[in-house]
Amino acid sequence: MYRKILAAVNEHVNSEAAARYAMEVARHTKGKIYFCSVVERGVPERLFRRAEEAVFRLFHRARELSVEVESIVESGDPLERISGIVRTEDIDLVFAATRREDVEKRFFVRTTARRLALRLPCSVALVRVVHMGRLRPKEILVPLKARIPELAEQARFVGVLAGAFGARLYLFHATRPIRRFFHGEMHLTPIEWEKKLPRDISEFIGHLDRLKVEHERRLAPGREGRSITIEAAARRADLIVMGPSTRGLLSSLLRGNPVEQVLRETPCDLIILRPRHENT
């Protein structure tokens, strides 16, 4: 599925860390990895050299792991150049690190990472690196929504990550408490929630079962964003993997955006996958 993977690298250390996630995925899938650094024109020479050195380190590490690798270092418009490489090389998946601007701004604002995810024709994994010393996750939390776009690919992606790192998967669904007229909120037991499991989540679990990916799962009532960060902290998760928000601009303004909240408050590394492969 992911035969060609591109990792966008720049002068920031978090991009090199994100590229190492991409490299492990490429090794697991026996695919090819492209380390691509496109530095904007006018950037100081020392920053260009810093990005070049990062690509050099990554290239040699990939060779040590026997991963097929290609490196690209040049100056120009990162969005334009990466988009061109994705189309020319028929890239399946791009890894890119988030920057401070993605955390500080509302996520639906057109930041660089957001534009990259929206513009590229392939799947995009946006990586927020929180702990530089935990780049080999052993505990992966996978929050699931009632509606999961391209759920087959999302299931395969988390399965690939689990296989690449020998990690355990924990599926988590934060549900809304049922309200009863005159009686306020009514909280169901975990067994009762299981009976009300949304169809997409059941299908997601079915895909993992067919891929023979072991996992545990838990349902809990609560607000999506806050519940996810609390669950990750309680389990001491090393990595959260979740899909993009499906809420529109108005809904995000009125009710908030769970992905955006987790991006700001995550206690561990976070990967937001924007899938593009409907049939996997």
C-alpha positions in Angstrom: 0.0 0.0 0.0 2.6 2.5 1.0 5.3 1.7 -1.5 6.7 5.3 -1.9 6.9 7.5 1.1 8.2 11.1 1.2 9.4 12.8 4.4 9.6 16.6 4.3 12.7 17.8 6.1 13.7 21.3 7.1 16.1 23.0 9.5 14.0 22.2 12.5 14.9 19.1 14.6 11.2 18.0 14.9 11.1 17.5 11.1 14.0 15.1 11.3 12.2 13.2 14.1 9.1 13.0 12.0 11.1 11.7 9.1 12.3 8.8 11.3 8.7 7.7 11.7 8.4 7.7 7.9 11.7 5.7 7.6 10.4 3.0 10.0 7.1 2.7 8.0 9.1 2.4 4.8 11.3 -0.3 6.3 8.2 -2.2 7.5 6.4 -2.0 4.1 9.6 -2.7 2.2 9.0 0.6 0.4 11.1 3.5 -0.8 11.7 6.6 1.2 12.4 10.1 -0.2 13.9 12.6 2.1 13.0 16.0 0.6 14.2 19.3 1.9 13.0 22.4 0.0 14.3 25.5 1.7 12.6 28.8 0.8 14.7 31.3 -1.1 16.2 34.0 1.1 16.7 31.7 4.1 20.1 32.2 5.7 22.8 29.8 4.5 23.3 28.3 7.9 19.7 27.1 8.0 20.0 25.7 4.5 23.1 23.7 5.7 21.3 22.6 8.8 18.5 21.1 6.6 21.1 19.5 4.3 22.9 17.9 7.3 19.6 16.4 8.5 18.9 14.9 5.1 22.5 13.5 5.1 22.0 11.8 8.5 18.6 10.4 7.5 20.0 9.1 4.2 22.8 7.2 5.8 20.5 5.8 8.5 18.1 4.5 5.8 21.1 2.8 4.0 22.1 1.2 7.3 18.6 -0.2 7.7 18.6 -1.5 4.0 15.8 0.8 3.1 15.7 2.0 -0.5 16.3 5.8 -0.3 16.6 8.9 -2.3 17.4 12.4 -1.1 16.4 15.8 -2.6 17.8 19.1 -1.3 17.1 22.3 -3.1 15.7 25.8 -2.6 12.3 27.1 -3.8 8.6 27.0 -2.7 8.2 23.9 -0.5 4.5 23.5 -1.3 5.0 23.8 -5.0 8.1 21.6 -5.2 6.8 18.8 -2.9 3.5 18.8 -4.8 5.5 18.3 -8.0 7.6 15.5 -6.6 4.5 13.7 -5.2 2.9 13.7 -8.7 6.1 12.9 -10.7 7.2 10.0 -8.4 3.6 8.8 -7.6 4.1 9.1 -3.9 1.6 7.3 -1.7 2.2 9.0 1.7 3.9 12.1 2.9 5.1 12.8 6.5 5.5 16.4 7.6 6.2 17.8 11.0 3.9 20.4 12.5 5.4 23.7 13.6 4.6 26.1 16.5 2.2 28.0 14.3 0.0 24.9 13.8 -0.3 24.5 17.6 -0.9 28.2 18.4 -3.4 28.9 15.6 -6.8 27.3 15.1 -6.2 24.3 13.0 -8.7 25.3 10.3 -6.6 28.4 9.6 -4.5 27.8 6.5 -1.1 27.1 8.1 1.7 25.5 6.1 0.9 22.0 7.4 -2.8 22.5 6.8 -2.2 23.6 3.2 0.1 20.7 2.6 -2.5 18.2 3.8 -5.2 19.8 1.7 -3.2 20.3 -1.4 -1.4 17.0 -2.0 -3.2 14.2 -3.9 -1.7 11.5 -1.6 -2.2 10.6 2.0 -0.5 13.0 4.5 0.7 12.2 8.0 1.2 15.4 10.1 3.5 14.7 13.1 3.7 16.7 16.2 6.8 15.6 18.1 6.6 16.1 21.9 9.2 13.7 23.3 12.4 13.4 21.3 13.4 10.4 23.3 10.3 8.3 22.5 10.5 7.9 18.7 10.0 4.2 19.0 6.4 4.0 20.5 5.3 0.9 22.3 1.9 2.2 23.4 -0.3 3.7 20.6 -3.6 5.3 21.4 -6.1 5.4 18.5 -9.1 7.7 19.1 -12.1 6.7 17.0 -15.1 8.9 15.9 -18.5 7.7 15.1 -17.9 8.5 11.4 -14.4 7.5 10.0 -13.5 8.7 6.5 -11.5 6.2 4.4 -11.7 3.9 7.5 -9.9 1.0 5.6 -6.8 3.1 5.1 -6.8 4.4 8.6 -7.0 0.9 10.0 -4.2 -0.2 7.8 -2.1 2.8 8.7 -2.3 2.2 12.4 -1.7 -1.5 11.7 1.5 -0.6 9.8 2.7 1.6 12.7 2.0 -1.2 15.2 4.0 -3.6 13.1 6.8 -1.2 12.4 7.5 -0.6 16.1 6.1 -3.8 17.7 3.6 -1.5 19.5 0.3 -2.2 21.2 -2.8 -0.5 19.9 -5.5 0.9 22.2 -8.7 1.9 20.5 -10.6 4.7 22.3 -14.0 6.2 21.6 -15.3 9.1 23.6 -19.1 9.1 23.4 -21.6 11.7 24.4 -23.8 10.9 27.4 -27.4 10.2 26.4 -29.8 12.8 27.6 -33.2 12.0 29.0 -35.9 14.7 29.3 -36.4 15.8 33.0 -33.5 13.5 34.1 -30.4 15.3 32.7 -27.6 13.1 31.4 -27.6 9.3 31.7 -24.3 7.5 31.6 -24.3 4.0 30.2 -22.1 1.1 31.4 -19.2 0.0 29.1 -21.3 -3.1 28.1 -24.2 -1.0 27.2 -22.0 1.3 25.1 -20.6 -1.8 23.3 -24.1 -2.6 22.1 -24.4 1.0 20.7 -21.0 0.9 18.9 -21.2 3.1 15.8 -21.1 1.1 12.5 -17.9 2.8 11.3 -16.0 1.8 14.5 -17.3 -1.8 14.1 -16.0 -1.9 10.5 -12.7 -0.4 11.6 -12.3 -3.1 14.2 -13.2 -5.7 11.6 -10.4 -4.4 9.3 -7.9 -4.7 12.1 -9.1 -8.3 12.8 -8.7 -9.2 9.2 -5.2 -7.8 9.2 -4.5 -9.8 12.4 -3.5 -6.6 14.3 -4.0 -7.1 18.0 -5.7 -4.3 19.9 -7.6 -3.4 23.0 -10.5 -1.0 23.1 -12.4 1.1 25.6 -15.4 3.4 25.5 -16.0 6.3 27.8 -18.5 9.1 27.9 -17.0 12.6 27.7 -15.9 15.4 25.4 -13.7 14.2 22.5 -10.6 16.4 22.8 -10.2 16.5 26.5 -11.0 12.8 27.0 -8.4 11.8 24.4 -5.6 13.7 26.1 -6.6 12.4 29.6 -6.7 8.8 28.3 -3.3 9.2 26.7 -1.8 10.6 29.9 -3.5 7.9 32.0 -2.1 5.1 29.8 1.2 6.8 29.4 0.9 6.4 25.7 3.9 7.1 23.5 1.9 8.1 20.4 -1.7 9.2 19.5 -2.8 8.5 15.9 -6.1 10.1 14.7 -7.8 11.2 11.6 -8.6 14.8 10.6 -11.5 16.7 11.8 -14.7 16.5 9.7 -16.2 19.6 11.2 -16.7 22.6 9.0 -15.6 26.2 9.8 -18.8 27.3 11.5 -19.1 24.1 13.6 -15.5 24.5 14.7 -16.1 28.1 15.7 -19.2 27.2 17.7 -18.3 23.9 19.2 -14.5 23.7 19.0 -12.4 21.2 17.1 -11.3 18.0 18.9 -8.2 17.5 16.6 -7.1 21.1 17.2 -7.5 20.6 21.0 -5.4 17.4 21.0 -2.8 19.1 18.8 -2.4 21.8 21.5 -2.7 19.6 24.6 -1.3 16.2 23.7 1.0 14.7 26.3 2.9 12.6 23.8 3.7 12.5 20.1 0.7 12.9 17.7 0.1 11.8 14.1 -2.9 13.2 12.3 -3.5 11.1 9.1 -5.4 12.7 6.2 -6.1 9.6 4.1 -6.5 9.6 0.3 -6.7 5.9 -0.5 -10.4 4.8 -0.5 -9.7 1.2 -1.6 -6.9 -0.4 0.4 
